[in-house]
Amino acid sequence: MSTKKISIGTKPTAKPAPVAADAWVESRVPAEGPEPMKRLTIDVPESLHRSIKAQCAMRGTKIADEVRELLLQKYGQA
């Protein structure tokens, strides 16, 4: 059995971030990309959840994708 030696790095310090880093964070332009998502939690009857889950499984889709599509149909895209 061989012994494996590991080295432990230096202890982190409480030094503040460099001023350049703070300036970069404050002045950066948001990247063009997908719109950020927000979580929506709802309660549904167990029987309805079971039905939705079964239908999604047969179609090979996710419940979240199906619900998003229904909400877009009802409320449109912003």
N, CA, C and O atoms as a MOPAC input file, in Angstrom:
PM7 MOZYME 1SCF
protein

 N      0.84600 1    -1.16600 1     0.00000 1
 C      0.00000 1     0.00000 1     0.00000 1
 C      0.89400 1     1.23300 1     0.00000 1
 O      1.76800 1     1.37500 1     0.85500 1
 N      0.67400 1     2.11300 1    -0.95200 1
 C      1.49100 1     3.31400 1    -1.03900 1
 C      0.78300 1     4.47500 1    -0.34700 1
 O     -0.44400 1     4.52100 1    -0.25300 1
 N      1.59200 1     5.39800 1     0.12800 1
 C      1.05300 1     6.57100 1     0.79900 1
 C      1.03500 1     7.72000 1    -0.18400 1
 O      2.03900 1     8.00800 1    -0.83600 1
 N     -0.08100 1     8.36100 1    -0.28500 1
 C     -0.22800 1     9.48700 1    -1.20000 1
 C     -0.06300 1    10.76900 1    -0.40700 1
 O     -0.73300 1    10.96700 1     0.60700 1
 N      0.81600 1    11.62900 1    -0.85800 1
 C      1.03200 1    12.89400 1    -0.18000 1
 C      0.29800 1    13.99900 1    -0.91800 1
 O      0.33400 1    14.08200 1    -2.14500 1
 N     -0.36200 1    14.83800 1    -0.15300 1
 C     -1.02600 1    15.99600 1    -0.73800 1
 C     -0.53100 1    17.23800 1    -0.02900 1
 O     -0.16600 1    17.19900 1     1.14600 1
 N     -0.52300 1    18.33500 1    -0.75800 1
 C     -0.12600 1    19.58400 1    -0.11500 1
 C     -1.34700 1    20.46800 1     0.00700 1
 O     -2.20800 1    20.49800 1    -0.87200 1
 N     -1.40300 1    21.17000 1     1.08900 1
 C     -2.52400 1    22.06900 1     1.34100 1
 C     -2.06400 1    23.47200 1     0.99200 1
 O     -0.99300 1    23.90500 1     1.41800 1
 N     -2.87900 1    24.18600 1     0.21200 1
 C     -2.52900 1    25.52400 1    -0.23400 1
 C     -2.52500 1    26.53100 1     0.90400 1
 O     -2.73300 1    26.18700 1     2.06700 1
 N     -2.28800 1    27.75800 1     0.54400 1
 C     -2.23600 1    28.81400 1     1.54300 1
 C     -3.62600 1    29.14100 1     2.05200 1
 O     -4.62900 1    28.89400 1     1.38200 1
 N     -3.66500 1    29.69200 1     3.23500 1
 C     -4.91700 1    30.06300 1     3.86900 1
 C     -5.51300 1    31.28000 1     3.15100 1
 O     -4.78800 1    32.23800 1     2.87900 1
 N     -6.81900 1    31.26700 1     2.83700 1
 C     -7.43600 1    32.43300 1     2.19100 1
 C     -7.32400 1    33.67000 1     3.08500 1
 O     -7.33800 1    33.58000 1     4.31300 1
 N     -7.21400 1    34.80000 1     2.44200 1
 C     -7.12900 1    36.04400 1     3.20800 1
 C     -8.42100 1    36.83100 1     3.05700 1
 O     -9.23900 1    36.55300 1     2.18000 1
 N     -8.58500 1    37.80500 1     3.91500 1
 C     -9.78400 1    38.64300 1     3.87300 1
 C     -9.50000 1    39.94500 1     3.13900 1
 O    -10.16700 1    40.95300 1     3.37400 1
 N     -8.50800 1    39.92500 1     2.24900 1
 C     -8.18500 1    41.13700 1     1.51400 1
 C     -9.33900 1    41.49000 1     0.57700 1
 O     -9.93700 1    40.60000 1    -0.02800 1
 N     -9.65800 1    42.78600 1     0.45100 1
 C    -10.72700 1    43.17500 1    -0.47300 1
 C    -10.30600 1    42.92600 1    -1.92000 1
 O     -9.11900 1    42.88900 1    -2.24400 1
 N    -11.30900 1    42.75600 1    -2.77800 1
 C    -11.04100 1    42.53800 1    -4.20400 1
 C    -10.36400 1    43.77700 1    -4.78100 1
 O    -10.62000 1    44.89000 1    -4.32300 1
 N     -9.51200 1    43.59800 1    -5.77000 1
 C     -8.85900 1    44.75200 1    -6.39000 1
 C     -9.89100 1    45.73200 1    -6.96400 1
 O    -10.97100 1    45.32700 1    -7.39400 1
 N     -9.54900 1    47.00100 1    -6.96400 1
 C    -10.44900 1    48.04000 1    -7.47000 1
 C    -10.80900 1    47.76900 1    -8.92200 1
 O    -11.94400 1    48.01500 1    -9.33100 1
 N     -9.87200 1    47.27100 1    -9.70000 1
 C    -10.13800 1    46.99000 1   -11.11300 1
 C    -11.26900 1    45.97100 1   -11.26500 1
 O    -12.08600 1    46.08900 1   -12.17800 1
 N    -11.32200 1    44.98200 1   -10.38900 1
 C    -12.37800 1    43.96700 1   -10.46400 1
 C    -13.73400 1    44.59700 1   -10.17400 1
 O    -14.71200 1    44.30600 1   -10.86300 1
 N    -13.80400 1    45.45800 1    -9.16000 1
 C    -15.06200 1    46.12900 1    -8.83900 1
 C    -15.52700 1    47.00800 1   -10.00300 1
 O    -16.71300 1    47.03000 1   -10.33300 1
 N    -14.60400 1    47.72000 1   -10.61300 1
 C    -14.94700 1    48.59200 1   -11.74000 1
 C    -15.47200 1    47.77000 1   -12.90900 1
 O    -16.42300 1    48.17500 1   -13.57800 1
 N    -14.85800 1    46.62000 1   -13.15500 1
 C    -15.30100 1    45.77700 1   -14.26600 1
 C    -16.72500 1    45.28500 1   -14.03000 1
 O    -17.55000 1    45.30200 1   -14.94300 1
 N    -17.01300 1    44.84700 1   -12.80900 1
 C    -18.34800 1    44.33300 1   -12.49700 1
 C    -19.39700 1    45.42400 1   -12.67700 1
 O    -20.47100 1    45.16600 1   -13.21900 1
 N    -19.09800 1    46.63000 1   -12.22900 1
 C    -20.05900 1    47.72600 1   -12.31100 1
 C    -20.26400 1    48.23300 1   -13.73400 1
 O    -21.34700 1    48.71900 1   -14.06100 1
 N    -19.24600 1    48.12900 1   -14.58800 1
 C    -19.35200 1    48.71100 1   -15.92300 1
 C    -19.63400 1    47.70900 1   -17.03000 1
 O    -19.78800 1    48.09800 1   -18.18800 1
 N    -19.70300 1    46.44500 1   -16.69900 1
 C    -19.85800 1    45.44600 1   -17.76200 1
 C    -21.25000 1    45.52200 1   -18.39800 1
 O    -22.22600 1    45.92900 1   -17.76700 1
 N    -21.30200 1    45.12600 1   -19.64100 1
 C    -22.55200 1    45.10700 1   -20.39900 1
 C    -23.10400 1    43.69200 1   -20.32400 1
 O    -22.37000 1    42.73500 1   -20.57100 1
 N    -24.37500 1    43.53900 1   -19.98900 1
 C    -24.94000 1    42.19500 1   -19.91700 1
 C    -24.80800 1    41.47400 1   -21.26100 1
 O    -25.01100 1    42.06800 1   -22.31900 1
 N    -24.47400 1    40.22000 1   -21.20100 1
 C    -24.32600 1    39.41900 1   -22.41200 1
 C    -25.67900 1    39.21700 1   -23.07300 1
 O    -26.69400 1    39.03700 1   -22.40000 1
 N    -25.67800 1    39.24900 1   -24.38600 1
 C    -26.90200 1    38.94700 1   -25.13100 1
 C    -27.09200 1    37.44200 1   -25.08500 1
 O    -26.22500 1    36.68900 1   -25.52600 1
 N    -28.17900 1    37.01900 1   -24.57400 1
 C    -28.42700 1    35.58900 1   -24.46600 1
 C    -29.88100 1    35.35500 1   -24.11500 1
 O    -30.70600 1    36.26300 1   -24.21600 1
 N    -30.19500 1    34.14700 1   -23.70700 1
 C    -31.58100 1    33.84400 1   -23.35800 1
 C    -32.03600 1    34.66400 1   -22.15600 1
 O    -31.24700 1    35.01100 1   -21.27700 1
 N    -33.30500 1    34.95600 1   -22.14700 1
 C    -33.88000 1    35.73100 1   -21.05200 1
 C    -33.77500 1    34.92700 1   -19.74900 1
 O    -34.00800 1    33.71900 1   -19.75700 1
 N    -33.43100 1    35.57300 1   -18.64000 1
 C    -33.36200 1    34.84500 1   -17.36800 1
 C    -34.72100 1    34.24900 1   -17.01600 1
 O    -35.76500 1    34.81000 1   -17.35000 1
 N    -34.69100 1    33.12100 1   -16.34600 1
 C    -35.91700 1    32.42100 1   -15.96800 1
 C    -36.27600 1    32.74400 1   -14.51900 1
 O    -35.40300 1    33.05900 1   -13.70900 1
 N    -37.55700 1    32.66300 1   -14.20400 1
 C    -38.07600 1    32.80500 1   -12.84700 1
 C    -38.85000 1    31.53400 1   -12.52000 1
 O    -39.49900 1    30.95300 1   -13.38900 1
 N    -38.77800 1    31.11200 1   -11.28100 1
 C    -39.46700 1    29.89200 1   -10.85200 1
 C    -40.90900 1    30.22000 1   -10.46900 1
 O    -41.17600 1    31.23700 1    -9.83000 1
 N    -41.82600 1    29.35200 1   -10.86600 1
 C    -43.23900 1    29.49000 1   -10.56200 1
 C    -43.68900 1    28.17200 1    -9.93300 1
 O    -43.55600 1    27.11100 1   -10.54400 1
 N    -44.21200 1    28.24000 1    -8.73600 1
 C    -44.64700 1    27.02900 1    -8.03300 1
 C    -46.15700 1    27.07400 1    -7.87300 1
 O    -46.71400 1    28.06300 1    -7.39600 1
 N    -46.82000 1    25.98000 1    -8.27900 1
 C    -48.27400 1    25.89900 1    -8.13400 1
 C    -48.63200 1    24.54600 1    -7.53500 1
 O    -47.87000 1    23.58400 1    -7.62700 1
 N    -49.79000 1    24.49700 1    -6.92900 1
 C    -50.31300 1    23.24400 1    -6.38900 1
 C    -51.43700 1    22.76600 1    -7.29900 1
 O    -52.32600 1    23.53800 1    -7.66100 1
 N    -51.39200 1    21.48600 1    -7.66700 1
 C    -52.44900 1    20.87800 1    -8.47900 1
 C    -52.86900 1    19.58200 1    -7.80300 1
 O    -52.08700 1    18.98700 1    -7.06200 1
 N    -54.09900 1    19.13900 1    -8.05300 1
 C    -54.53100 1    17.86100 1    -7.48600 1
 C    -53.63500 1    16.71200 1    -7.96400 1
 O    -53.12500 1    16.73300 1    -9.08400 1
 N    -53.45800 1    15.73100 1    -7.11300 1
 C    -52.58900 1    14.59900 1    -7.44100 1
 C    -53.02600 1    13.90200 1    -8.73100 1
 O    -52.18500 1    13.49800 1    -9.53500 1
 N    -54.32600 1    13.76200 1    -8.92700 1
 C    -54.82000 1    13.07500 1   -10.12700 1
 C    -54.45800 1    13.85700 1   -11.39200 1
 O    -54.11600 1    13.25900 1   -12.41200 1
 N    -54.53200 1    15.18900 1   -11.33300 1
 C    -54.15700 1    16.00900 1   -12.48400 1
 C    -52.66100 1    15.88500 1   -12.75100 1
 O    -52.24800 1    15.76200 1   -13.90400 1
 N    -51.85000 1    15.91600 1   -11.70400 1
 C    -50.39900 1    15.77600 1   -11.86900 1
 C    -50.06000 1    14.43100 1   -12.50100 1
 O    -49.21800 1    14.35300 1   -13.39600 1
 N    -50.71400 1    13.38100 1   -12.03900 1
 C    -50.47900 1    12.04300 1   -12.57900 1
 C    -50.81600 1    11.99300 1   -14.06300 1
 O    -50.07500 1    11.40800 1   -14.85300 1
 N    -51.93800 1    12.60900 1   -14.44300 1
 C    -52.35700 1    12.63400 1   -15.84100 1
 C    -51.36400 1    13.42200 1   -16.70200 1
 O    -50.97600 1    12.97000 1   -17.78000 1
 N    -50.95800 1    14.59400 1   -16.22500 1
 C    -49.99400 1    15.40500 1   -16.97600 1
 C    -48.68700 1    14.64200 1   -17.13000 1
 O    -48.11300 1    14.59900 1   -18.21800 1
 N    -48.21300 1    14.04000 1   -16.03800 1
 C    -46.94200 1    13.31700 1   -16.06800 1
 C    -46.99600 1    12.14500 1   -17.04700 1
 O    -46.04000 1    11.90800 1   -17.78500 1
 N    -48.10100 1    11.41900 1   -17.05600 1
 C    -48.24200 1    10.27300 1   -17.97200 1
 C    -48.24000 1    10.73500 1   -19.43100 1
 O    -47.57400 1    10.13600 1   -20.27500 1
 N    -48.99100 1    11.80600 1   -19.72400 1
 C    -49.04200 1    12.31700 1   -21.09800 1
 C    -47.66700 1    12.80500 1   -21.55500 1
 O    -47.25800 1    12.54500 1   -22.68700 1
 N    -46.96300 1    13.50200 1   -20.68500 1
 C    -45.62500 1    14.00000 1   -21.02800 1
 C    -44.66100 1    12.83800 1   -21.25100 1
 O    -43.83000 1    12.88700 1   -22.15800 1
 N    -44.76700 1    11.80200 1   -20.43200 1
 C    -43.90000 1    10.64100 1   -20.59000 1
 C    -44.14600 1     9.96300 1   -21.93600 1
 O    -43.19800 1     9.54600 1   -22.60100 1
 N    -45.41400 1     9.85100 1   -22.34500 1
 C    -45.73500 1     9.22600 1   -23.63500 1
 C    -45.21000 1    10.06200 1   -24.80100 1
 O    -44.81100 1     9.50900 1   -25.82700 1
 N    -45.20700 1    11.38900 1   -24.65400 1
 C    -44.71600 1    12.27400 1   -25.72200 1
 C    -43.21600 1    12.51900 1   -25.63100 1
 O    -42.61200 1    13.06100 1   -26.55700 1
 N    -42.61800 1    12.11800 1   -24.51600 1
 C    -41.18700 1    12.34100 1   -24.33200 1
 C    -40.85200 1    13.80600 1   -24.07100 1
 O    -39.78500 1    14.28200 1   -24.45800 1
 N    -41.76800 1    14.52200 1   -23.41500 1
 C    -41.54500 1    15.93100 1   -23.10200 1
 C    -41.47900 1    16.11000 1   -21.59200 1
 O    -41.79400 1    15.19600 1   -20.83000 1
 N    -41.06700 1    17.29000 1   -21.17500 1
 C    -41.01100 1    17.61900 1   -19.75400 1
 C    -42.26400 1    18.40200 1   -19.37100 1
 O    -42.81300 1    19.15900 1   -20.17200 1
 N    -42.70000 1    18.20400 1   -18.13500 1
 C    -43.87800 1    18.92000 1   -17.65100 1
 C    -43.64500 1    20.42500 1   -17.74800 1
 O    -44.53000 1    21.16000 1   -18.18500 1
 N    -42.47000 1    20.88500 1   -17.34800 1
 C    -42.17500 1    22.32100 1   -17.36900 1
 C    -42.30800 1    22.89500 1   -18.78200 1
 O    -42.82700 1    23.99700 1   -18.96000 1
 N    -41.83600 1    22.14300 1   -19.79100 1
 C    -41.94000 1    22.62300 1   -21.17400 1
 C    -43.39900 1    22.72200 1   -21.61300 1
 O    -43.78700 1    23.67400 1   -22.28900 1
 N    -44.19600 1    21.74100 1   -21.22700 1
 C    -45.61900 1    21.75000 1   -21.58000 1
 C    -46.34600 1    22.93300 1   -20.92700 1
 O    -47.13400 1    23.62200 1   -21.57400 1
 N    -46.06900 1    23.15500 1   -19.64700 1
 C    -46.72700 1    24.24400 1   -18.92700 1
 C    -46.29500 1    25.59300 1   -19.51100 1
 O    -47.12000 1    26.49100 1   -19.68200 1
 N    -44.99500 1    25.73400 1   -19.81600 1
 C    -44.51400 1    26.98100 1   -20.44400 1
 C    -45.24500 1    27.24000 1   -21.75400 1
 O    -45.63500 1    28.37400 1   -22.03300 1
 N    -45.42900 1    26.20900 1   -22.54900 1
 C    -46.11300 1    26.35300 1   -23.83500 1
 C    -47.56300 1    26.79100 1   -23.63300 1
 O    -48.05100 1    27.67000 1   -24.34400 1
 N    -48.24700 1    26.18800 1   -22.67400 1
 C    -49.63200 1    26.58000 1   -22.39000 1
 C    -49.70900 1    28.03200 1   -21.91900 1
 O    -50.60600 1    28.76800 1   -22.33100 1
 N    -48.78400 1    28.44700 1   -21.06700 1
 C    -48.78000 1    29.82800 1   -20.58500 1
 C    -48.49300 1    30.81600 1   -21.72200 1
 O    -49.07700 1    31.89800 1   -21.77000 1
 N    -47.60100 1    30.44000 1   -22.62500 1
 C    -47.31800 1    31.30600 1   -23.78000 1
 C    -48.54100 1    31.42000 1   -24.68800 1
 O    -48.82000 1    32.49500 1   -25.21800 1
 N    -49.26900 1    30.32200 1   -24.87100 1
 C    -50.49000 1    30.37500 1   -25.68400 1
 C    -51.52400 1    31.29600 1   -25.04900 1
 O    -52.20700 1    32.04000 1   -25.75200 1
 N    -51.64200 1    31.25000 1   -23.73800 1
 C    -52.64400 1    32.05100 1   -23.02500 1
 C    -52.24100 1    33.52600 1   -22.92500 1
 O    -53.06400 1    34.41600 1   -23.14000 1
 N    -50.97300 1    33.77500 1   -22.59800 1
 C    -50.54700 1    35.14500 1   -22.30400 1
 C    -49.59700 1    35.74200 1   -23.34000 1
 O    -49.23900 1    36.91500 1   -23.24200 1
 N    -49.19200 1    34.96500 1   -24.31200 1
 C    -48.32000 1    35.47900 1   -25.36000 1
 C    -46.91400 1    35.74300 1   -24.87000 1
 O    -46.62100 1    35.65700 1   -23.67800 1
 N    -46.04700 1    36.07000 1   -25.82300 1
 C    -44.66900 1    36.36400 1   -25.47900 1
 C    -44.52100 1    37.85200 1   -25.21200 1
 O    -45.13700 1    38.68300 1   -25.87900 1
 N    -43.70100 1    38.17000 1   -24.23200 1
 C    -43.48400 1    39.58100 1   -23.86000 1
 C    -42.58700 1    40.27600 1   -24.84900 1
 O    -42.29800 1    41.46200 1   -24.69400 1

